[in-house]
Amino acid sequence: MGFSARLSRSAIQGLLIAVGLGAATIAAWWALYRQQSAMYALPMDRMWMPPTGTWRWSLTDFGLTASMWWIMMLAMMLPVVTPMALLIARIDRGRNSEARIGLPAFLLGYVMLWLGFGLIATLLQWQFHRLEWLTPMMNARYSAVSSAILIAAGFYQFTPWKIACLNHCRAPMGFLLTHGRPGGGGGLRLGLHHGFYCVGCCWAEMLVMFAVGVMNVLWMALITLAILAERYVPGAHAIIRKAIGITLIAWGGTLALI
């Protein structure tokens, strides 16, 4: 009965974590969908759009753009980190309180890295608007810019940095065995460590949003599925990584020729 009770509690705890992360993911996707719908439903005079000149950006413009990127990062990356979160919760159940990693602190560190990336993307978008590379609707204005982004993101798929970061992200148990030992810095440091590799693995794929439309929810979903596939499809990560790279390069090359 004791083992059965512990197993039951373990299953319930894992289910609660999965439901919590799933609910946060759904809420983020719903917020993105509402933002995209509002962009096309509201009259132009009632719609917020990022100003084109950098000197015209107010703190409100920065805040709204950053919040859009932060919600986007949560929507796209919470599903990616969920397997790691469930593994940490399972490991912590077998440890005493002093040796536990601490899932909330881990998630905080991980999310902090992606929120930092969202801030960098905001500053990059600010400059893209200054150069008039993006329309007020946050779509790419010139095919040459889209082509360059797609080709660069495609080539990154074949770099040693991408391969190293992807190998790290594909081996959560190995990462926890190496860095999740008692006294290894706690959950916050571990989350920052894992988030660093995760950003290193996915940043180029995220920047594809500048080529397909910053607020294009369909493409956000497709990029998320691509990231999940190259990490978690058993035995096919190298093929998927290369296929994504070749597709992006071919797509960008085609745009360059149009």
C-alpha positions as CSV (number, residue, x, y, z in Angstrom):
1,M,0.0,0.0,0.0
2,G,2.9,2.4,0.8
3,F,4.5,2.0,-2.6
4,S,1.1,2.3,-4.3
5,A,0.4,5.5,-2.4
6,R,3.7,7.0,-3.2
7,L,3.3,6.1,-6.9
8,S,-0.2,7.7,-6.8
9,R,1.1,10.9,-5.3
10,S,4.0,10.9,-7.8
11,A,1.6,10.6,-10.7
12,I,-0.7,13.3,-9.3
13,Q,2.2,15.7,-8.8
14,G,3.5,15.1,-12.4
15,L,0.0,15.6,-13.7
16,L,-0.4,18.9,-11.8
17,I,2.9,20.2,-13.2
18,A,1.9,19.2,-16.7
19,V,-1.5,20.8,-16.3
20,G,0.0,24.0,-14.9
21,L,2.5,24.4,-17.7
22,G,-0.1,23.4,-20.2
23,A,-2.5,26.1,-18.9
24,A,0.2,28.7,-19.0
25,T,1.0,27.7,-22.6
26,I,-2.6,27.8,-23.7
27,A,-3.1,31.3,-22.0
28,A,0.0,32.6,-23.8
29,W,-1.2,31.3,-27.2
30,W,-4.6,32.7,-26.6
31,A,-3.2,36.1,-25.8
32,L,-1.1,36.0,-29.1
33,Y,-4.2,35.0,-31.1
34,R,-6.2,37.8,-29.6
35,Q,-3.4,40.3,-30.4
36,Q,-3.2,39.1,-34.0
37,S,-7.0,39.2,-34.3
38,A,-7.2,42.7,-32.9
39,M,-4.5,43.9,-35.4
40,Y,-6.7,42.9,-38.4
41,A,-10.1,43.7,-36.8
42,L,-9.6,47.2,-35.5
43,P,-9.8,50.3,-37.6
44,M,-6.4,51.8,-38.4
45,D,-7.0,54.9,-36.2
46,R,-7.7,52.7,-33.2
47,M,-4.8,50.2,-33.7
48,W,-1.5,50.3,-32.0
49,M,1.4,49.9,-34.3
50,P,5.1,50.4,-33.7
51,P,6.3,53.8,-35.0
52,T,8.7,53.7,-37.9
53,G,11.3,56.3,-36.7
54,T,13.3,55.3,-33.7
55,W,13.0,58.8,-32.2
56,R,9.2,58.4,-32.1
57,W,9.3,55.3,-29.9
58,S,7.9,56.0,-26.4
59,L,8.3,53.9,-23.3
60,T,4.8,52.6,-24.0
61,D,5.9,51.5,-27.5
62,F,8.9,49.7,-26.0
63,G,6.7,48.1,-23.3
64,L,4.0,46.9,-25.7
65,T,6.6,45.4,-28.1
66,A,8.5,43.8,-25.3
67,S,5.4,42.3,-23.8
68,M,4.4,40.9,-27.2
69,W,7.9,39.2,-27.5
70,W,7.7,37.9,-23.9
71,I,4.3,36.3,-24.4
72,M,5.6,34.8,-27.7
73,M,8.6,33.3,-25.8
74,L,6.4,31.8,-23.2
75,A,4.0,30.4,-25.7
76,M,6.8,28.8,-27.8
77,M,9.2,27.7,-25.1
78,L,7.1,26.4,-22.2
79,P,6.1,23.3,-24.3
80,V,9.8,22.8,-25.0
81,V,10.9,22.9,-21.3
82,T,8.0,20.7,-20.0
83,P,9.8,17.4,-20.3
84,M,12.8,18.8,-18.4
85,A,10.4,20.2,-15.7
86,L,8.7,16.8,-15.3
87,L,12.1,15.1,-15.0
88,I,13.3,17.5,-12.3
89,A,10.0,17.0,-10.4
90,R,10.5,13.2,-10.5
91,I,14.2,13.4,-9.4
92,D,13.3,15.8,-6.6
93,R,10.8,13.4,-5.2
94,G,13.6,10.9,-4.4
95,R,15.8,13.5,-2.6
96,N,15.7,15.2,0.8
97,S,14.9,18.8,0.9
98,E,18.6,19.9,1.1
99,A,19.5,18.1,-2.1
100,R,16.5,19.0,-4.3
101,I,17.0,21.1,-7.4
102,G,13.8,23.2,-6.9
103,L,11.5,23.3,-9.9
104,P,10.1,26.8,-9.4
105,A,13.6,28.3,-9.2
106,F,14.7,26.3,-12.3
107,L,11.7,27.6,-14.3
108,L,12.4,31.1,-13.1
109,G,16.0,30.9,-14.4
110,Y,14.9,29.4,-17.7
111,V,12.2,32.0,-18.3
112,M,14.6,34.8,-17.3
113,L,16.9,33.8,-20.2
114,W,14.1,33.8,-22.7
115,L,12.7,37.1,-21.4
116,G,16.2,38.5,-21.9
117,F,16.1,37.3,-25.5
118,G,12.7,38.9,-25.9
119,L,14.2,42.2,-24.9
120,I,17.0,41.8,-27.4
121,A,14.4,41.0,-30.1
122,T,12.5,44.2,-29.1
123,L,15.6,46.3,-29.6
124,L,16.2,44.6,-32.9
125,Q,12.7,45.2,-34.0
126,W,13.1,48.9,-33.0
127,Q,16.1,49.1,-35.4
128,F,14.2,47.2,-38.2
129,H,11.4,49.8,-38.0
130,R,14.0,52.6,-38.1
131,L,15.4,51.1,-41.3
132,E,11.9,50.6,-42.6
133,W,12.6,46.9,-43.0
134,L,9.2,46.2,-41.3
135,T,5.8,47.5,-42.1
136,P,3.6,49.1,-39.4
137,M,1.9,45.7,-39.3
138,M,5.2,44.1,-38.4
139,N,5.6,42.2,-41.7
140,A,8.8,42.2,-43.7
141,R,8.8,45.0,-46.3
142,Y,11.6,43.7,-48.5
143,S,12.1,40.2,-49.8
144,A,15.9,40.7,-49.7
145,V,15.7,41.2,-45.9
146,S,13.5,38.1,-45.5
147,S,15.9,36.1,-47.7
148,A,18.9,37.1,-45.7
149,I,17.3,36.1,-42.4
150,L,16.1,32.8,-43.7
151,I,19.5,31.9,-45.3
152,A,21.3,32.9,-42.1
153,A,19.0,30.9,-39.9
154,G,19.3,27.9,-42.3
155,F,23.1,28.0,-42.2
156,Y,23.1,28.2,-38.4
157,Q,21.5,24.8,-38.4
158,F,24.8,23.3,-39.6
159,T,27.2,25.2,-37.3
160,P,29.1,23.5,-34.4
161,W,27.3,25.9,-31.9
162,K,23.9,24.7,-33.0
163,I,24.9,21.1,-32.8
164,A,26.4,21.5,-29.4
165,C,23.4,23.3,-28.0
166,L,21.0,20.9,-29.5
167,N,22.9,17.9,-28.1
168,H,22.7,19.5,-24.7
169,C,19.0,20.1,-24.9
170,R,18.3,16.6,-26.2
171,A,19.9,15.0,-23.1
172,P,18.0,16.3,-20.1
173,M,19.0,13.3,-17.9
174,G,22.7,13.7,-18.7
175,F,22.4,17.4,-18.0
176,L,20.8,16.8,-14.6
177,L,23.3,14.1,-13.7
178,T,26.2,16.4,-14.5
179,H,24.9,19.7,-13.2
180,G,22.0,18.8,-10.9
181,R,24.1,17.2,-8.1
182,P,23.6,18.5,-4.5
183,G,25.6,21.6,-4.0
184,G,25.6,22.3,-7.8
185,G,24.2,25.8,-7.4
186,G,20.4,25.2,-7.0
187,G,17.5,25.5,-9.3
188,L,18.0,29.1,-10.4
189,R,21.6,28.6,-11.6
190,L,20.6,25.3,-13.3
191,G,17.7,27.1,-15.1
192,L,20.0,29.8,-16.3
193,H,22.5,27.2,-17.5
194,H,19.9,25.2,-19.4
195,G,18.2,28.4,-20.7
196,F,21.6,29.6,-22.1
197,Y,21.9,26.4,-24.2
198,C,18.3,26.6,-25.2
199,V,18.6,30.1,-26.5
200,G,21.8,29.1,-28.2
201,C,19.9,26.3,-29.9
202,C,16.8,28.2,-31.0
203,W,17.6,31.9,-31.4
204,A,18.0,31.8,-35.2
205,E,14.7,29.9,-35.6
206,M,13.1,32.6,-33.5
207,L,14.4,35.4,-35.7
208,V,12.7,33.8,-38.7
209,M,9.6,35.6,-37.3
210,F,11.0,38.8,-38.7
211,A,10.9,37.2,-42.2
212,V,7.4,35.7,-42.0
213,G,5.7,38.4,-39.8
214,V,6.3,39.1,-36.2
215,M,2.7,38.5,-35.2
216,N,2.0,35.6,-37.5
217,V,0.6,33.0,-35.0
218,L,0.5,30.2,-37.6
219,W,4.3,30.5,-38.2
220,M,4.9,30.7,-34.4
221,A,3.2,27.4,-34.1
222,L,5.1,25.9,-37.0
223,I,8.5,27.1,-35.6
224,T,7.5,25.6,-32.2
225,L,6.7,22.3,-33.8
226,A,10.1,22.3,-35.6
227,I,11.9,23.0,-32.4
228,L,10.1,20.2,-30.6
229,A,10.7,17.8,-33.5
230,E,14.5,18.4,-33.7
231,R,14.7,17.8,-29.9
232,Y,12.3,15.0,-29.1
233,V,11.7,12.8,-32.2
234,P,13.6,9.7,-31.3
235,G,16.6,8.9,-33.6
236,A,15.8,11.6,-36.1
237,H,17.3,14.8,-34.6
238,A,20.1,15.1,-37.1
239,I,17.9,14.5,-40.1
240,I,15.3,17.0,-38.8
241,R,18.0,19.6,-38.0
242,K,19.4,19.4,-41.5
243,A,16.0,19.3,-43.1
244,I,15.1,22.6,-41.3
245,G,18.4,24.1,-42.4
246,I,18.0,23.1,-46.1
247,T,14.4,24.2,-46.2
248,L,15.3,27.7,-44.8
249,I,18.2,28.1,-47.2
250,A,16.2,27.0,-50.2
251,W,13.3,29.3,-49.2
252,G,15.6,32.2,-48.7
253,G,17.4,31.5,-52.0
254,T,14.1,31.4,-53.8
255,L,13.1,34.8,-52.4
256,A,16.4,36.2,-53.4
257,L,15.7,35.2,-57.0
258,I,12.2,36.7,-57.2
